[in-house]
Amino acid sequence: MESYERILLVKNEVFVFRLPPLTSTEGYKAADWDLQNPNWTGRLRLVSVDDKLEIRLEDKSTGNLYAKAPVAAVGPPDFDQVTDSSRYFVIRLKNNNGQTAFIGIGFADRSDSFDLNVAIQDHFKMVKQEEERGNEDPSKPALDLSFKEGQTITVNIGKKATSSTQRPKPSGGGDNNIIPLLPPPPSTTSRRQK
């Protein structure tokens, strides 16, 4: 079976940052990066090849590959959100020789980072569902919802009844959704006069 690539997400502007040494066990903080001066700016594509997932950083104008980061699972070490912002992540780049490096990526808009996070989680949910379908017991009979011989179904589609009597339309030419006011109750003085 031939594998094919599916593009799950494209973001036309992503910022790449060189990471300073990690100073605490809490994780990376975007505030420690030089956010005003990214090391590189380009396009991000999230690509699925069968059940594998890869973040590709490409030149905006030429489409040339700058770096790629395979994502084996959400969370460290492949894809990790920083502790102080929802717009920045740490990813692990990996070249064809197996060498790895950690870099920071970020977006100007919070919705772009949300889209990336959701697309990655959706990919892994889909992979898990496919694995579960593959693990189903083949000896278990499939649910048969087909019609049997002689079985029929009746569908009544509401028809608008046409008759000579029609509802009276409210007078006044106003809005048809307004409920007309009822007359006031009879006053107590009119009862006494009788």
Buried (B, 14 or more C-beta within 10 A) or exposed (E): EEEEEEEBBEBEBBBBBEEEEEEEEEEBBBEBBEBEEBEBEBBBBBBBEEEBBBBBBBEEEEEEEBBBBBBEEBEEEBBBBBEEBEBBBBBBBBEEEEEEEBBBBBBEEEEBBEBBBEBBEEBBEEBEEEEEEEEEEEEEEEEEEEEEEEEEEEEEEEEEEEEEEEEEEEEEEEEEEEEEEEEEEEEEEEEEEE
